């Protein structure tokens, strides 16, 4: 899961969307948080292809604002807008 903006702890948002897809496209936010911490470490910094940086909750807010996922109560689900290609 490499990306041109990668630093040791930088995780592109599309990698988190992939974790969600691997769980059927829908799972509890806490399950996604735990999977992300397991995959990328607890010190991971999340971001987008434009270089913006977020904590995990900020990333979910950003992705939701772009239609890439929805947070319905305690459940995260893939949205209607596809993720970037990971360029």
Protein Blocks (a to p, Z undefined) as FASTA:
>chain_A
ZZfkbcfklccfklmmmmmmmnoopacfklmmmmmmmmnopkbccddfkopacdfklmmm
mmmmnopaccehjaccddfbdcdehZZ
